[in-house]
């Protein structure tokens, strides 16, 4: 399950970056902000996975 979670978090970061760029291009501040939020959430979840992995060892 750990690999699936890591992949899901990586996808969340990538989708967030896509939303952010699309928001910049379209001039949609809300979409841009949603993208940044998704990226931060993905990075936060990745950090949580790293902590969990550290305690497994």
N, C-alpha and C positions, 0 to 999 in steps of 0.2 A: 504494500500500500504506500510506502514511502516514496517510491519512484513516481507513482501516479500523482501524488500530492505535489512533488517537486515539478513535474511537468505541467500540472494545472497552474501552479504559481507562475511559472515561466510564461505560459500562454496568457495569463492575466496581465503580466507586465507588457508583453508584446501588444495585446489588444489595447491597453491603456495608451501606449505610445502612438498607436494608429489613430485612436480617438483624438489624442492631443494634436497631432499633425493635421487631421481632418478639420478639427475645430479652428486651428490657425488659418488654414486655407479658406475655409468658409466664413471666417469671421464670427464664429459661434463661440462665445466665451464660455457658455455652459458646457458644451461638448468638450472643449479644451480642459476645463476644470475637472470634468468627469474622468477624462483620460489621465490627468495627473493623479487623481484620487485612486484610480485603478492601479496605476503603477506603484504608488506608495503602499497600497494594501498588498500587492503581490510581493514587493520587497520585504515587507514586514513578515509576511507568511513564510518567505524563504528563510529569513533570519530565525524564525521559530523552528523551522525544520532543521536548521544547522545546530541549534541548541539541543533539540531532541536527539539528533545524531550523536552529539558530543556526550550526552548522558548515557546513550546505549553502549558506548565503548568502554 
